[in-house]
Amino acid sequence: MATTPLYQFQVQVKPRYLADQSAPVQEQYFFAYTITIR
């Protein structure tokens, strides 16, 4: 038996590289993420 979904939502993710906190020579890379749920 199929059912109709009761809720619909969207998820959007925007990554951002944090160059001032990263140290590529030491293989350390930092990112921040903004997640939007609608």
PyMOL Python script that loads the backbone (N, CA, C, O; Angstrom):
from pymol import cmd

cmd.read_pdbstr("""\
ATOM      1  N   MET A   1       0.841  -1.165   0.000  1.00  0.00           N
ATOM      2  CA  MET A   1       0.000   0.000   0.000  1.00  0.00           C
ATOM      3  C   MET A   1       0.898   1.244   0.000  1.00  0.00           C
ATOM      4  O   MET A   1       1.734   1.414   0.887  1.00  0.00           O
ATOM      5  N   ALA A   2       0.716   2.100  -0.994  1.00  0.00           N
ATOM      6  CA  ALA A   2       1.503   3.331  -1.108  1.00  0.00           C
ATOM      7  C   ALA A   2       0.839   4.449  -0.313  1.00  0.00           C
ATOM      8  O   ALA A   2      -0.387   4.544  -0.246  1.00  0.00           O
ATOM      9  N   THR A   3       1.668   5.285   0.283  1.00  0.00           N
ATOM     10  CA  THR A   3       1.140   6.429   1.030  1.00  0.00           C
ATOM     11  C   THR A   3       1.740   7.710   0.478  1.00  0.00           C
ATOM     12  O   THR A   3       2.857   7.714  -0.039  1.00  0.00           O
ATOM     13  N   THR A   4       0.999   8.779   0.591  1.00  0.00           N
ATOM     14  CA  THR A   4       1.469  10.093   0.160  1.00  0.00           C
ATOM     15  C   THR A   4       2.285  10.715   1.287  1.00  0.00           C
ATOM     16  O   THR A   4       1.850  10.704   2.438  1.00  0.00           O
ATOM     17  N   PRO A   5       3.467  11.261   0.974  1.00  0.00           N
ATOM     18  CA  PRO A   5       4.260  11.905   2.030  1.00  0.00           C
ATOM     19  C   PRO A   5       3.494  13.069   2.652  1.00  0.00           C
ATOM     20  O   PRO A   5       2.832  13.835   1.952  1.00  0.00           O
ATOM     21  N   LEU A   6       3.591  13.192   3.964  1.00  0.00           N
ATOM     22  CA  LEU A   6       2.883  14.258   4.662  1.00  0.00           C
ATOM     23  C   LEU A   6       3.669  15.558   4.665  1.00  0.00           C
ATOM     24  O   LEU A   6       3.084  16.635   4.777  1.00  0.00           O
ATOM     25  N   TYR A   7       4.994  15.469   4.541  1.00  0.00           N
ATOM     26  CA  TYR A   7       5.833  16.658   4.634  1.00  0.00           C
ATOM     27  C   TYR A   7       6.815  16.684   3.470  1.00  0.00           C
ATOM     28  O   TYR A   7       7.279  15.646   2.999  1.00  0.00           O
ATOM     29  N   GLN A   8       7.112  17.873   3.028  1.00  0.00           N
ATOM     30  CA  GLN A   8       8.154  18.056   2.022  1.00  0.00           C
ATOM     31  C   GLN A   8       9.159  19.053   2.576  1.00  0.00           C
ATOM     32  O   GLN A   8       8.776  20.029   3.222  1.00  0.00           O
ATOM     33  N   PHE A   9      10.423  18.818   2.332  1.00  0.00           N
ATOM     34  CA  PHE A   9      11.439  19.758   2.784  1.00  0.00           C
ATOM     35  C   PHE A   9      12.628  19.711   1.833  1.00  0.00           C
ATOM     36  O   PHE A   9      12.812  18.747   1.090  1.00  0.00           O
ATOM     37  N   GLN A  10      13.420  20.760   1.872  1.00  0.00           N
ATOM     38  CA  GLN A  10      14.639  20.850   1.075  1.00  0.00           C
ATOM     39  C   GLN A  10      15.809  21.099   2.018  1.00  0.00           C
ATOM     40  O   GLN A  10      15.673  21.794   3.025  1.00  0.00           O
ATOM     41  N   VAL A  11      16.945  20.531   1.681  1.00  0.00           N
ATOM     42  CA  VAL A  11      18.165  20.754   2.455  1.00  0.00           C
ATOM     43  C   VAL A  11      19.210  21.328   1.503  1.00  0.00           C
ATOM     44  O   VAL A  11      19.463  20.780   0.430  1.00  0.00           O
ATOM     45  N   GLN A  12      19.808  22.437   1.916  1.00  0.00           N
ATOM     46  CA  GLN A  12      20.849  23.085   1.117  1.00  0.00           C
ATOM     47  C   GLN A  12      22.103  23.202   1.978  1.00  0.00           C
ATOM     48  O   GLN A  12      22.035  23.641   3.126  1.00  0.00           O
ATOM     49  N   VAL A  13      23.250  22.807   1.417  1.00  0.00           N
ATOM     50  CA  VAL A  13      24.518  22.865   2.145  1.00  0.00           C
ATOM     51  C   VAL A  13      25.495  23.730   1.355  1.00  0.00           C
ATOM     52  O   VAL A  13      25.706  23.518   0.161  1.00  0.00           O
ATOM     53  N   LYS A  14      26.087  24.710   2.043  1.00  0.00           N
ATOM     54  CA  LYS A  14      27.082  25.585   1.420  1.00  0.00           C
ATOM     55  C   LYS A  14      28.395  25.462   2.200  1.00  0.00           C
ATOM     56  O   LYS A  14      28.498  25.965   3.319  1.00  0.00           O
ATOM     57  N   PRO A  15      29.392  24.800   1.622  1.00  0.00           N
ATOM     58  CA  PRO A  15      30.691  24.701   2.295  1.00  0.00           C
ATOM     59  C   PRO A  15      31.511  25.971   2.072  1.00  0.00           C
ATOM     60  O   PRO A  15      31.364  26.657   1.060  1.00  0.00           O
ATOM     61  N   ARG A  16      32.371  26.263   3.036  1.00  0.00           N
ATOM     62  CA  ARG A  16      33.246  27.435   2.943  1.00  0.00           C
ATOM     63  C   ARG A  16      34.612  27.036   3.490  1.00  0.00           C
ATOM     64  O   ARG A  16      34.717  26.553   4.618  1.00  0.00           O
ATOM     65  N   TYR A  17      35.643  27.236   2.702  1.00  0.00           N
ATOM     66  CA  TYR A  17      37.013  26.911   3.105  1.00  0.00           C
ATOM     67  C   TYR A  17      37.549  28.022   3.999  1.00  0.00           C
ATOM     68  O   TYR A  17      37.461  29.198   3.647  1.00  0.00           O
ATOM     69  N   LEU A  18      38.102  27.659   5.149  1.00  0.00           N
ATOM     70  CA  LEU A  18      38.645  28.629   6.098  1.00  0.00           C
ATOM     71  C   LEU A  18      40.167  28.673   5.952  1.00  0.00           C
ATOM     72  O   LEU A  18      40.899  27.972   6.650  1.00  0.00           O
ATOM     73  N   ALA A  19      40.613  29.507   5.035  1.00  0.00           N
ATOM     74  CA  ALA A  19      42.047  29.579   4.730  1.00  0.00           C
ATOM     75  C   ALA A  19      42.863  30.060   5.922  1.00  0.00           C
ATOM     76  O   ALA A  19      43.989  29.605   6.124  1.00  0.00           O
ATOM     77  N   ASP A  20      42.308  30.975   6.715  1.00  0.00           N
ATOM     78  CA  ASP A  20      43.070  31.523   7.845  1.00  0.00           C
ATOM     79  C   ASP A  20      43.269  30.513   8.972  1.00  0.00           C
ATOM     80  O   ASP A  20      44.143  30.705   9.817  1.00  0.00           O
ATOM     81  N   GLN A  21      42.484  29.450   9.003  1.00  0.00           N
ATOM     82  CA  GLN A  21      42.627  28.423  10.038  1.00  0.00           C
ATOM     83  C   GLN A  21      43.270  27.146   9.500  1.00  0.00           C
ATOM     84  O   GLN A  21      43.589  26.236  10.265  1.00  0.00           O
ATOM     85  N   SER A  22      43.458  27.083   8.199  1.00  0.00           N
ATOM     86  CA  SER A  22      44.029  25.893   7.574  1.00  0.00           C
ATOM     87  C   SER A  22      45.548  25.997   7.494  1.00  0.00           C
ATOM     88  O   SER A  22      46.116  27.089   7.495  1.00  0.00           O
ATOM     89  N   ALA A  23      46.183  24.844   7.424  1.00  0.00           N
ATOM     90  CA  ALA A  23      47.642  24.768   7.282  1.00  0.00           C
ATOM     91  C   ALA A  23      47.958  23.665   6.271  1.00  0.00           C
ATOM     92  O   ALA A  23      48.263  22.537   6.658  1.00  0.00           O
ATOM     93  N   PRO A  24      47.886  23.989   4.975  1.00  0.00           N
ATOM     94  CA  PRO A  24      48.110  22.968   3.947  1.00  0.00           C
ATOM     95  C   PRO A  24      49.461  22.260   4.057  1.00  0.00           C
ATOM     96  O   PRO A  24      49.563  21.081   3.717  1.00  0.00           O
ATOM     97  N   VAL A  25      50.494  22.953   4.524  1.00  0.00           N
ATOM     98  CA  VAL A  25      51.815  22.328   4.680  1.00  0.00           C
ATOM     99  C   VAL A  25      51.737  21.175   5.678  1.00  0.00           C
ATOM    100  O   VAL A  25      52.440  20.175   5.533  1.00  0.00           O
ATOM    101  N   GLN A  26      50.885  21.317   6.685  1.00  0.00           N
ATOM    102  CA  GLN A  26      50.695  20.274   7.700  1.00  0.00           C
ATOM    103  C   GLN A  26      49.495  19.388   7.374  1.00  0.00           C
ATOM    104  O   GLN A  26      49.061  18.586   8.201  1.00  0.00           O
ATOM    105  N   GLU A  27      48.966  19.541   6.165  1.00  0.00           N
ATOM    106  CA  GLU A  27      47.808  18.773   5.698  1.00  0.00           C
ATOM    107  C   GLU A  27      46.596  18.951   6.602  1.00  0.00           C
ATOM    108  O   GLU A  27      45.872  17.995   6.878  1.00  0.00           O
ATOM    109  N   GLN A  28      46.381  20.185   7.064  1.00  0.00           N
ATOM    110  CA  GLN A  28      45.207  20.521   7.877  1.00  0.00           C
ATOM    111  C   GLN A  28      44.354  21.504   7.093  1.00  0.00           C
ATOM    112  O   GLN A  28      44.805  22.591   6.732  1.00  0.00           O
ATOM    113  N   TYR A  29      43.125  21.108   6.837  1.00  0.00           N
ATOM    114  CA  TYR A  29      42.203  21.923   6.050  1.00  0.00           C
ATOM    115  C   TYR A  29      40.907  22.069   6.840  1.00  0.00           C
ATOM    116  O   TYR A  29      40.318  21.074   7.263  1.00  0.00           O
ATOM    117  N   PHE A  30      40.469  23.297   7.037  1.00  0.00           N
ATOM    118  CA  PHE A  30      39.269  23.544   7.825  1.00  0.00           C
ATOM    119  C   PHE A  30      38.175  24.138   6.948  1.00  0.00           C
ATOM    120  O   PHE A  30      38.425  24.987   6.093  1.00  0.00           O
ATOM    121  N   PHE A  31      36.965  23.668   7.187  1.00  0.00           N
ATOM    122  CA  PHE A  31      35.801  24.127   6.443  1.00  0.00           C
ATOM    123  C   PHE A  31      34.687  24.472   7.419  1.00  0.00           C
ATOM    124  O   PHE A  31      34.612  23.921   8.518  1.00  0.00           O
ATOM    125  N   ALA A  32      33.826  25.389   7.003  1.00  0.00           N
ATOM    126  CA  ALA A  32      32.597  25.700   7.739  1.00  0.00           C
ATOM    127  C   ALA A  32      31.444  25.395   6.791  1.00  0.00           C
ATOM    128  O   ALA A  32      31.577  25.527   5.575  1.00  0.00           O
ATOM    129  N   TYR A  33      30.327  24.993   7.350  1.00  0.00           N
ATOM    130  CA  TYR A  33      29.173  24.638   6.535  1.00  0.00           C
ATOM    131  C   TYR A  33      27.949  25.403   7.009  1.00  0.00           C
ATOM    132  O   TYR A  33      27.684  25.495   8.208  1.00  0.00           O
ATOM    133  N   THR A  34      27.213  25.944   6.064  1.00  0.00           N
ATOM    134  CA  THR A  34      25.917  26.542   6.359  1.00  0.00           C
ATOM    135  C   THR A  34      24.868  25.584   5.820  1.00  0.00           C
ATOM    136  O   THR A  34      24.850  25.277   4.628  1.00  0.00           O
ATOM    137  N   ILE A  35      23.999  25.116   6.701  1.00  0.00           N
ATOM    138  CA  ILE A  35      22.957  24.163   6.315  1.00  0.00           C
ATOM    139  C   ILE A  35      21.605  24.831   6.490  1.00  0.00           C
ATOM    140  O   ILE A  35      21.271  25.321   7.569  1.00  0.00           O
ATOM    141  N   THR A  36      20.832  24.841   5.410  1.00  0.00           N
ATOM    142  CA  THR A  36      19.498  25.435   5.432  1.00  0.00           C
ATOM    143  C   THR A  36      18.471  24.339   5.179  1.00  0.00           C
ATOM    144  O   THR A  36      18.569  23.593   4.204  1.00  0.00           O
ATOM    145  N   ILE A  37      17.496  24.252   6.060  1.00  0.00           N
ATOM    146  CA  ILE A  37      16.399  23.289   5.905  1.00  0.00           C
ATOM    147  C   ILE A  37      15.120  24.080   5.743  1.00  0.00           C
ATOM    148  O   ILE A  37      14.768  24.895   6.596  1.00  0.00           O
ATOM    149  N   ARG A  38      14.435  23.838   4.655  1.00  0.00           N
ATOM    150  CA  ARG A  38      13.171  24.542   4.387  1.00  0.00           C
ATOM    151  C   ARG A  38      12.056  23.553   4.211  1.00  0.00           C
ATOM    152  O   ARG A  38      10.914  23.946   3.978  1.00  0.00           O
TER     153      ARG A  38
END
""", "prot")
cmd.dss("prot")
cmd.show_as("cartoon", "prot")
cmd.util.cbc("prot")
cmd.orient("prot")
